[in-house]
Amino acid sequence: MSRRTYEFVQLDVFARAPLAGNPLAVFADARGLSDSEMQALAREMNLSETTFILPRDAAIEAREGKKVRIFTVSEELPFAGHPTLGTALHLYATQPTDHLPTSDEITLDLKVGKIPVRFDPDPENAGRERVDGHVFGEMRQRDPEFGTTLSREEVTRVIGVGADEIASEWPVQVISTGFPFTIVPFRNPQTLANLKYSFAQGVDFLERSDARFFYFICPKRHEDRLEVRARMIFYGGEDPATGAAAGCAASWMVRHGIAKSDEQALIRQGVEIGRPSEIFVRATRKGDHVTNVRVGGYAAEVLRGAVTL
C-alpha cells in the first residue's frame, strides 16, 4: 500500500499572539482517513482537540457548510468551541485573497449541526490582510438549554471550598449550547484563582448530573465593562480556553441579569496555567428566552507540519 501524507497546522486559539490561548491542530484535508486513524492522530497530536476538515463539492459546501469532525485524545465530540472557531479562522485565512471583504461568514457542518462563524478584520490592520491575530471570528452557537439547578452546598463540598465562596444570588446550573456544562459562580476572583480541584474529585457527582464538567466563573463589572474570570478542569488537566462553556456562561449571565441583552463580555481563562485566553461573548434575551449566543476571539498560527502514514 502506498504511503499517505496529511498536512496540518497548529493554532493558538483565543489569543492574538503565539504561545497563549488554547492550542489546536487542524488537518486541512482529511479525506481518506478512517475514524480510527483520526482518533489515533488526535492522540498523536496530544492536544485537547484536533479537527479534521473533509472537503466536498463546492455546491454542497455552499449549501451544507464545511464538514469538520472534532476529536479529543480519547473520543469524538459533537461540538466544542475553540476547535470550531480555530478551524473557521484557518479556513478564512486560506481562502483566495484576490478580493477580500471586510466581513465574511463560513458555516461549519459539525456533528451537532451547522455552526456559522462571522469574521471582521481588525481595523488596526489597515491593509485588511489576513494576518495572524488580526482577524476576529465570532461563532453563533445553538440556542441554550437550561437544565438542572444543583445544590450549592453539595457542589462546594465536591470542589472543596466553603459554601459562602459560591454566590447565593445566582443558581449553580447545567446549561448546554451543544455540550453541557455546570456553571458555578464564585464571589471572589482570588478564591477562584487559588482553587485546588482535580477532575477526579467531581467524577461521581458529575456522572449523576446532566453535565460532564464544571465551568467556574467569577463575573465582575469594571466601570461599564463586564469581565469574567474562568477556569475549567477536565480529565486532561486544566483547559486554557473553553469556547463551548463560554457560550453556556454567556447564556447564563444574560438569563440571570448579570449581562445585558447583546452586551459583549470578556472572559479571561487560562491565566493560572500560563496560557492566558480572551473569549468575547454575548447573547440576546427576549423575555425569558435566550438566543443568538455568540462566542468570538482571535487565533495565531504556531507551526505547520505533515504526517505520513
C-alpha atoms as a printed R data frame, in Angstrom:
    type eleno elety resid chain resno       x      y      z
1   ATOM     1    CA   MET     A     1   0.000  0.000  0.000
2   ATOM     2    CA   SER     A     2   1.341  3.438 -0.929
3   ATOM     3    CA   ARG     A     3   2.079  5.841  1.890
4   ATOM     4    CA   ARG     A     4  -0.235  8.784  2.510
5   ATOM     5    CA   THR     A     5   0.714 12.273  3.704
6   ATOM     6    CA   TYR     A     6  -1.616 14.622  5.571
7   ATOM     7    CA   GLU     A     7  -0.685 18.235  6.241
8   ATOM     8    CA   PHE     A     8  -1.722 20.009  9.425
9   ATOM     9    CA   VAL     A     9  -1.417 23.427 11.033
10  ATOM    10    CA   GLN     A    10  -1.320 24.208 14.740
11  ATOM    11    CA   LEU     A    11  -3.040 27.347 16.006
12  ATOM    12    CA   ASP     A    12  -3.299 29.051 19.372
13  ATOM    13    CA   VAL     A    13  -6.981 29.947 19.669
14  ATOM    14    CA   PHE     A    14  -8.488 32.787 21.713
15  ATOM    15    CA   ALA     A    15  -5.123 34.566 21.574
16  ATOM    16    CA   ARG     A    16  -3.706 37.332 19.389
17  ATOM    17    CA   ALA     A    17  -0.138 36.017 19.573
18  ATOM    18    CA   PRO     A    18   1.507 32.572 19.691
19  ATOM    19    CA   LEU     A    19   2.165 30.703 22.949
20  ATOM    20    CA   ALA     A    20  -1.059 31.795 24.627
21  ATOM    21    CA   GLY     A    21  -4.665 30.648 24.319
22  ATOM    22    CA   ASN     A    22  -5.681 27.062 23.576
23  ATOM    23    CA   PRO     A    23  -3.649 25.003 21.063
24  ATOM    24    CA   LEU     A    24  -5.484 23.282 18.208
25  ATOM    25    CA   ALA     A    25  -4.275 21.010 15.403
26  ATOM    26    CA   VAL     A    26  -6.191 21.284 12.119
27  ATOM    27    CA   PHE     A    27  -5.866 18.729  9.310
28  ATOM    28    CA   ALA     A    28  -6.853 20.684  6.206
29  ATOM    29    CA   ASP     A    29  -7.788 17.676  4.043
30  ATOM    30    CA   ALA     A    30  -8.660 14.516  5.959
31  ATOM    31    CA   ARG     A    31 -10.199 12.621  3.068
32  ATOM    32    CA   GLY     A    32  -9.086  9.001  3.150
33  ATOM    33    CA   LEU     A    33  -8.645  8.831  6.918
34  ATOM    34    CA   SER     A    34 -10.724  6.275  8.796
35  ATOM    35    CA   ASP     A    35 -12.420  7.019 12.107
36  ATOM    36    CA   SER     A    36  -9.760  5.056 13.969
37  ATOM    37    CA   GLU     A    37  -6.965  6.905 12.155
38  ATOM    38    CA   MET     A    38  -8.479 10.266 13.077
39  ATOM    39    CA   GLN     A    39  -8.663  9.176 16.696
40  ATOM    40    CA   ALA     A    40  -5.069  7.926 16.589
41  ATOM    41    CA   LEU     A    41  -3.873 11.188 15.049
42  ATOM    42    CA   ALA     A    42  -5.664 13.165 17.768
43  ATOM    43    CA   ARG     A    43  -3.779 11.072 20.338
44  ATOM    44    CA   GLU     A    44  -0.559 11.725 18.432
45  ATOM    45    CA   MET     A    45  -1.155 15.499 18.456
46  ATOM    46    CA   ASN     A    46  -1.828 15.196 22.215
47  ATOM    47    CA   LEU     A    47  -3.809 18.448 22.376
48  ATOM    48    CA   SER     A    48  -7.202 18.968 23.963
49  ATOM    49    CA   GLU     A    49  -8.751 18.774 20.474
50  ATOM    50    CA   THR     A    50  -7.781 18.108 16.867
51  ATOM    51    CA   THR     A    51 -10.042 18.836 13.896
52  ATOM    52    CA   PHE     A    52 -10.320 17.158 10.509
53  ATOM    53    CA   ILE     A    53 -11.701 19.060  7.518
54  ATOM    54    CA   LEU     A    54 -13.390 16.890  4.899
55  ATOM    55    CA   PRO     A    55 -13.630 18.940  1.674
56  ATOM    56    CA   ARG     A    56 -16.677 18.365 -0.523
57  ATOM    57    CA   ASP     A    57 -18.022 19.614 -3.823
58  ATOM    58    CA   ALA     A    58 -18.298 23.426 -3.811
59  ATOM    59    CA   ALA     A    59 -22.060 23.327 -4.416
60  ATOM    60    CA   ILE     A    60 -22.560 21.001 -1.419
61  ATOM    61    CA   GLU     A    61 -20.346 23.193  0.780
62  ATOM    62    CA   ALA     A    62 -22.277 26.289 -0.275
63  ATOM    63    CA   ARG     A    63 -25.491 24.589  0.845
64  ATOM    64    CA   GLU     A    64 -24.357 22.474  3.809
65  ATOM    65    CA   GLY     A    65 -21.141 24.116  5.018
66  ATOM    66    CA   LYS     A    66 -17.612 22.816  5.542
67  ATOM    67    CA   LYS     A    67 -17.688 19.329  7.020
68  ATOM    68    CA   VAL     A    68 -15.495 19.116 10.119
69  ATOM    69    CA   ARG     A    69 -15.003 16.445 12.774
70  ATOM    70    CA   ILE     A    70 -13.631 17.142 16.252
71  ATOM    71    CA   PHE     A    71 -11.629 14.655 18.333
72  ATOM    72    CA   THR     A    72 -10.097 14.771 21.786
73  ATOM    73    CA   VAL     A    73  -7.319 12.330 22.659
74  ATOM    74    CA   SER     A    74  -9.958  9.804 23.689
75  ATOM    75    CA   GLU     A    75 -13.234 10.482 21.839
76  ATOM    76    CA   GLU     A    76 -15.081 12.348 19.097
77  ATOM    77    CA   LEU     A    77 -17.115 15.370 20.181
78  ATOM    78    CA   PRO     A    78 -20.303 16.661 18.524
79  ATOM    79    CA   PHE     A    79 -19.271 20.240 19.322
80  ATOM    80    CA   ALA     A    80 -16.503 22.188 21.026
81  ATOM    81    CA   GLY     A    81 -15.864 25.916 20.971
82  ATOM    82    CA   HIS     A    82 -12.169 26.548 20.408
83  ATOM    83    CA   PRO     A    83 -11.893 23.874 17.659
84  ATOM    84    CA   THR     A    84 -14.872 25.419 15.849
85  ATOM    85    CA   LEU     A    85 -13.504 28.959 15.997
86  ATOM    86    CA   GLY     A    86  -9.911 27.957 15.231
87  ATOM    87    CA   THR     A    87 -10.870 25.784 12.262
88  ATOM    88    CA   ALA     A    88 -13.090 28.513 10.839
89  ATOM    89    CA   LEU     A    89 -10.338 31.126 11.224
90  ATOM    90    CA   HIS     A    90  -7.933 28.787  9.418
91  ATOM    91    CA   LEU     A    91 -10.421 28.307  6.575
92  ATOM    92    CA   TYR     A    92 -10.902 32.063  6.339
93  ATOM    93    CA   ALA     A    93  -7.158 32.690  6.296
94  ATOM    94    CA   THR     A    94  -6.581 30.187  3.478
95  ATOM    95    CA   GLN     A    95  -9.296 31.472  1.154
96  ATOM    96    CA   PRO     A    96  -8.212 33.174 -2.106
97  ATOM    97    CA   THR     A    97  -7.208 36.762 -1.324
98  ATOM    98    CA   ASP     A    98  -7.821 38.456 -4.662
99  ATOM    99    CA   HIS     A    99 -10.994 40.032 -3.286
100 ATOM   100    CA   LEU     A   100 -11.020 40.259  0.495
101 ATOM   101    CA   PRO     A   101 -14.269 41.520  2.048
102 ATOM   102    CA   THR     A   102 -14.258 43.438  5.326
103 ATOM   103    CA   SER     A   103 -16.735 40.911  6.724
104 ATOM   104    CA   ASP     A   104 -17.481 37.354  5.771
105 ATOM   105    CA   GLU     A   105 -19.020 34.142  7.063
106 ATOM   106    CA   ILE     A   106 -18.165 30.441  6.939
107 ATOM   107    CA   THR     A   107 -20.507 27.692  8.128
108 ATOM   108    CA   LEU     A   108 -19.100 24.527  9.671
109 ATOM   109    CA   ASP     A   109 -21.101 21.324  9.351
110 ATOM   110    CA   LEU     A   110 -20.444 19.570 12.677
111 ATOM   111    CA   LYS     A   111 -21.973 16.524 14.330
112 ATOM   112    CA   VAL     A   112 -24.154 18.900 16.359
113 ATOM   113    CA   GLY     A   113 -25.364 20.692 13.221
114 ATOM   114    CA   LYS     A   114 -24.439 23.831 11.299
115 ATOM   115    CA   ILE     A   115 -22.455 26.493 13.165
116 ATOM   116    CA   PRO     A   116 -21.907 29.817 11.344
117 ATOM   117    CA   VAL     A   117 -18.793 31.888 12.066
118 ATOM   118    CA   ARG     A   118 -18.517 35.536 11.036
119 ATOM   119    CA   PHE     A   119 -15.237 37.422 10.551
120 ATOM   120    CA   ASP     A   120 -14.128 41.022 10.887
121 ATOM   121    CA   PRO     A   121 -10.537 42.010 10.111
122 ATOM   122    CA   ASP     A   122  -9.039 44.114 12.901
123 ATOM   123    CA   PRO     A   123  -9.448 47.824 11.992
124 ATOM   124    CA   GLU     A   124  -5.912 48.427 13.303
125 ATOM   125    CA   ASN     A   125  -4.695 46.282 10.411
126 ATOM   126    CA   ALA     A   126  -5.067 48.993  7.797
127 ATOM   127    CA   GLY     A   127  -4.141 46.761  4.859
128 ATOM   128    CA   ARG     A   128  -7.055 44.417  5.616
129 ATOM   129    CA   GLU     A   129  -4.720 41.467  5.141
130 ATOM   130    CA   ARG     A   130  -5.294 38.139  6.801
131 ATOM   131    CA   VAL     A   131  -2.613 38.418  9.480
132 ATOM   132    CA   ASP     A   132  -2.422 36.064 12.471
133 ATOM   133    CA   GLY     A   133  -4.205 37.524 15.452
134 ATOM   134    CA   HIS     A   134  -5.746 40.337 13.411
135 ATOM   135    CA   VAL     A   135  -8.979 38.707 12.266
136 ATOM   136    CA   PHE     A   136 -11.787 38.449 14.783
137 ATOM   137    CA   GLY     A   137 -14.060 35.434 14.385
138 ATOM   138    CA   GLU     A   138 -17.396 35.018 16.115
139 ATOM   139    CA   MET     A   139 -19.391 31.790 16.074
140 ATOM   140    CA   ARG     A   140 -23.102 31.598 16.712
141 ATOM   141    CA   GLN     A   141 -23.835 28.609 18.917
142 ATOM   142    CA   ARG     A   142 -27.086 26.716 19.289
143 ATOM   143    CA   ASP     A   143 -29.765 28.263 21.483
144 ATOM   144    CA   PRO     A   144 -29.132 27.255 25.099
145 ATOM   145    CA   GLU     A   145 -30.940 24.562 27.010
146 ATOM   146    CA   PHE     A   146 -31.256 25.485 30.689
147 ATOM   147    CA   GLY     A   147 -31.087 22.336 32.757
148 ATOM   148    CA   THR     A   148 -30.932 21.244 36.357
149 ATOM   149    CA   THR     A   149 -30.212 23.638 39.213
150 ATOM   150    CA   LEU     A   150 -27.767 21.962 41.585
151 ATOM   151    CA   SER     A   151 -27.310 22.248 45.331
152 ATOM   152    CA   ARG     A   152 -24.824 24.998 46.167
153 ATOM   153    CA   GLU     A   153 -23.811 23.189 49.354
154 ATOM   154    CA   GLU     A   154 -23.207 19.869 47.606
155 ATOM   155    CA   VAL     A   155 -21.162 21.484 44.844
156 ATOM   156    CA   THR     A   156 -18.937 23.332 47.338
157 ATOM   157    CA   ARG     A   157 -18.381 20.071 49.203
158 ATOM   158    CA   VAL     A   158 -17.336 18.338 45.982
159 ATOM   159    CA   ILE     A   159 -14.932 21.061 44.843
160 ATOM   160    CA   GLY     A   160 -13.539 21.725 48.317
161 ATOM   161    CA   VAL     A   161 -14.448 25.348 49.123
162 ATOM   162    CA   GLY     A   162 -16.676 26.956 51.734
163 ATOM   163    CA   ALA     A   163 -20.334 27.407 50.838
164 ATOM   164    CA   ASP     A   164 -20.027 31.180 51.247
165 ATOM   165    CA   GLU     A   165 -17.460 31.282 48.405
166 ATOM   166    CA   ILE     A   166 -20.188 30.496 45.851
167 ATOM   167    CA   ALA     A   167 -22.622 33.300 45.031
168 ATOM   168    CA   SER     A   168 -26.063 32.605 46.507
169 ATOM   169    CA   GLU     A   169 -27.931 35.172 44.406
170 ATOM   170    CA   TRP     A   170 -27.464 33.130 41.232
171 ATOM   171    CA   PRO     A   171 -28.048 29.406 40.627
172 ATOM   172    CA   VAL     A   172 -25.474 26.702 40.064
173 ATOM   173    CA   GLN     A   173 -26.963 25.391 36.843
174 ATOM   174    CA   VAL     A   174 -26.413 22.961 33.985
175 ATOM   175    CA   ILE     A   175 -26.551 24.661 30.579
176 ATOM   176    CA   SER     A   176 -25.862 23.387 27.070
177 ATOM   177    CA   THR     A   177 -25.389 25.075 23.707
178 ATOM   178    CA   GLY     A   178 -24.392 21.739 22.187
179 ATOM   179    CA   PHE     A   179 -22.344 20.360 25.078
180 ATOM   180    CA   PRO     A   180 -23.445 20.613 28.743
181 ATOM   181    CA   PHE     A   181 -21.504 22.399 31.493
182 ATOM   182    CA   THR     A   182 -22.375 23.200 35.099
183 ATOM   183    CA   ILE     A   183 -21.915 26.934 35.679
184 ATOM   184    CA   VAL     A   184 -20.526 27.618 39.180
185 ATOM   185    CA   PRO     A   185 -20.367 31.346 40.123
186 ATOM   186    CA   PHE     A   186 -17.622 32.369 42.577
187 ATOM   187    CA   ARG     A   187 -17.825 35.546 44.640
188 ATOM   188    CA   ASN     A   188 -14.106 36.307 44.770
189 ATOM   189    CA   PRO     A   189 -11.666 36.074 41.831
190 ATOM   190    CA   GLN     A   190  -8.783 35.298 44.186
191 ATOM   191    CA   THR     A   191 -10.649 32.306 45.639
192 ATOM   192    CA   LEU     A   192 -11.185 31.067 42.091
193 ATOM   193    CA   ALA     A   193  -7.513 31.614 41.227
194 ATOM   194    CA   ASN     A   194  -6.453 29.661 44.335
195 ATOM   195    CA   LEU     A   195  -8.886 26.776 43.766
196 ATOM   196    CA   LYS     A   196  -7.238 23.353 44.096
197 ATOM   197    CA   TYR     A   197  -9.539 20.992 42.253
198 ATOM   198    CA   SER     A   198  -8.902 17.860 40.250
199 ATOM   199    CA   PHE     A   199 -11.341 16.263 37.832
200 ATOM   200    CA   ALA     A   200 -11.238 13.053 39.875
201 ATOM   201    CA   GLN     A   201 -12.870 14.891 42.814
202 ATOM   202    CA   GLY     A   202 -16.062 15.504 40.869
203 ATOM   203    CA   VAL     A   203 -16.377 12.430 38.658
204 ATOM   204    CA   ASP     A   204 -19.056 10.661 40.677
205 ATOM   205    CA   PHE     A   205 -21.049 13.843 41.232
206 ATOM   206    CA   LEU     A   206 -20.880 14.891 37.574
207 ATOM   207    CA   GLU     A   207 -21.906 11.421 36.420
208 ATOM   208    CA   ARG     A   208 -25.118 11.817 38.428
209 ATOM   209    CA   SER     A   209 -25.787 15.248 36.913
210 ATOM   210    CA   ASP     A   210 -26.538 16.167 33.311
211 ATOM   211    CA   ALA     A   211 -23.141 17.788 32.697
212 ATOM   212    CA   ARG     A   212 -19.675 16.419 32.022
213 ATOM   213    CA   PHE     A   213 -17.674 19.289 33.541
214 ATOM   214    CA   PHE     A   214 -17.825 22.284 35.865
215 ATOM   215    CA   TYR     A   215 -17.199 25.781 34.472
216 ATOM   216    CA   PHE     A   216 -16.056 28.004 37.327
217 ATOM   217    CA   ILE     A   217 -16.623 31.709 36.733
218 ATOM   218    CA   CYS     A   218 -16.370 34.996 38.628
219 ATOM   219    CA   PRO     A   219 -18.161 37.877 36.878
220 ATOM   220    CA   LYS     A   220 -17.256 41.452 37.868
221 ATOM   221    CA   ARG     A   221 -18.282 44.764 36.349
222 ATOM   222    CA   HIS     A   222 -15.429 47.258 35.928
223 ATOM   223    CA   GLU     A   223 -16.903 50.683 35.223
224 ATOM   224    CA   ASP     A   224 -19.049 49.945 32.165
225 ATOM   225    CA   ARG     A   225 -17.411 46.654 31.120
226 ATOM   226    CA   LEU     A   226 -18.285 43.167 32.290
227 ATOM   227    CA   GLU     A   227 -15.256 40.905 32.738
228 ATOM   228    CA   VAL     A   228 -15.294 37.291 33.855
229 ATOM   229    CA   ARG     A   229 -12.504 35.146 35.259
230 ATOM   230    CA   ALA     A   230 -13.000 31.481 34.401
231 ATOM   231    CA   ARG     A   231 -11.420 28.066 34.915
232 ATOM   232    CA   MET     A   232 -12.292 24.620 33.557
233 ATOM   233    CA   ILE     A   233 -10.623 21.427 34.774
234 ATOM   234    CA   PHE     A   234 -11.252 18.193 32.873
235 ATOM   235    CA   TYR     A   235  -9.711 14.733 32.530
236 ATOM   236    CA   GLY     A   236  -6.806 16.152 30.517
237 ATOM   237    CA   GLY     A   237  -5.919 18.767 33.128
238 ATOM   238    CA   GLU     A   238  -6.861 22.453 33.007
239 ATOM   239    CA   ASP     A   239  -8.236 23.920 29.789
240 ATOM   240    CA   PRO     A   240  -6.772 27.285 28.686
241 ATOM   241    CA   ALA     A   241  -9.976 28.306 26.876
242 ATOM   242    CA   THR     A   242 -13.344 26.562 26.585
243 ATOM   243    CA   GLY     A   243 -15.477 28.123 23.872
244 ATOM   244    CA   ALA     A   244 -18.465 25.818 24.360
245 ATOM   245    CA   ALA     A   245 -18.549 26.562 28.098
246 ATOM   246    CA   ALA     A   246 -18.147 30.279 27.371
247 ATOM   247    CA   GLY     A   247 -21.356 30.153 25.308
248 ATOM   248    CA   CYS     A   248 -23.109 28.482 28.228
249 ATOM   249    CA   ALA     A   249 -21.755 31.164 30.578
250 ATOM   250    CA   ALA     A   250 -22.961 33.931 28.258
251 ATOM   251    CA   SER     A   251 -26.432 32.377 28.176
252 ATOM   252    CA   TRP     A   252 -26.445 32.012 31.972
253 ATOM   253    CA   MET     A   253 -25.325 35.625 32.549
254 ATOM   254    CA   VAL     A   254 -27.964 37.077 30.238
255 ATOM   255    CA   ARG     A   255 -30.710 34.833 31.626
256 ATOM   256    CA   HIS     A   256 -29.948 35.859 35.226
257 ATOM   257    CA   GLY     A   257 -29.407 39.575 34.589
258 ATOM   258    CA   ILE     A   258 -25.641 39.725 35.095
259 ATOM   259    CA   ALA     A   259 -25.098 40.748 31.477
260 ATOM   260    CA   LYS     A   260 -27.456 42.907 29.453
261 ATOM   261    CA   SER     A   261 -29.016 41.580 26.283
262 ATOM   262    CA   ASP     A   262 -26.415 41.739 23.472
263 ATOM   263    CA   GLU     A   263 -23.772 43.188 25.807
264 ATOM   264    CA   GLN     A   264 -20.313 41.884 24.976
265 ATOM   265    CA   ALA     A   265 -18.441 40.492 27.979
266 ATOM   266    CA   LEU     A   266 -14.803 39.420 28.117
267 ATOM   267    CA   ILE     A   267 -13.972 36.038 29.665
268 ATOM   268    CA   ARG     A   268 -10.350 35.612 30.758
269 ATOM   269    CA   GLN     A   269  -9.331 31.983 31.153
270 ATOM   270    CA   GLY     A   270  -6.044 30.067 31.342
271 ATOM   271    CA   VAL     A   271  -4.248 32.665 33.473
272 ATOM   272    CA   GLU     A   272  -3.370 30.199 36.236
273 ATOM   273    CA   ILE     A   273  -1.595 27.820 33.841
274 ATOM   274    CA   GLY     A   274   0.320 30.458 31.885
275 ATOM   275    CA   ARG     A   275  -1.893 30.281 28.771
276 ATOM   276    CA   PRO     A   276  -3.965 33.485 29.038
277 ATOM   277    CA   SER     A   277  -7.004 33.480 26.759
278 ATOM   278    CA   GLU     A   278  -9.539 36.139 25.801
279 ATOM   279    CA   ILE     A   279 -13.045 34.959 24.901
280 ATOM   280    CA   PHE     A   280 -15.623 37.563 23.844
281 ATOM   281    CA   VAL     A   281 -19.249 36.537 24.453
282 ATOM   282    CA   ARG     A   282 -22.750 37.954 24.078
283 ATOM   283    CA   ALA     A   283 -26.319 36.699 23.805
284 ATOM   284    CA   THR     A   284 -29.792 38.093 23.218
285 ATOM   285    CA   ARG     A   285 -32.638 37.916 25.718
286 ATOM   286    CA   LYS     A   286 -36.255 38.183 24.636
287 ATOM   287    CA   GLY     A   287 -38.466 37.813 27.697
288 ATOM   288    CA   ASP     A   288 -37.337 34.578 29.332
289 ATOM   289    CA   HIS     A   289 -35.879 33.247 26.091
290 ATOM   290    CA   VAL     A   290 -32.131 33.462 25.374
291 ATOM   291    CA   THR     A   291 -30.976 33.198 21.776
292 ATOM   292    CA   ASN     A   292 -28.250 34.370 19.372
293 ATOM   293    CA   VAL     A   293 -25.387 33.109 21.571
294 ATOM   294    CA   ARG     A   294 -22.107 34.378 20.139
295 ATOM   295    CA   VAL     A   295 -18.562 33.462 21.146
296 ATOM   296    CA   GLY     A   296 -15.590 35.116 19.493
297 ATOM   297    CA   GLY     A   297 -11.874 35.731 19.539
298 ATOM   298    CA   TYR     A   298  -8.645 35.571 17.609
299 ATOM   299    CA   ALA     A   299  -6.118 32.863 16.668
300 ATOM   300    CA   ALA     A   300  -2.430 32.779 15.809
301 ATOM   301    CA   GLU     A   301  -0.616 30.142 13.755
302 ATOM   302    CA   VAL     A   302   2.272 28.472 15.575
303 ATOM   303    CA   LEU     A   303   3.565 25.716 13.284
304 ATOM   304    CA   ARG     A   304   2.908 23.606 10.190
305 ATOM   305    CA   GLY     A   305   3.756 20.012  9.531
306 ATOM   306    CA   ALA     A   306   2.837 16.779  7.792
307 ATOM   307    CA   VAL     A   307   2.090 13.258  8.956
308 ATOM   308    CA   THR     A   308   2.923 10.277  6.748
309 ATOM   309    CA   LEU     A   309   1.008  7.052  7.323
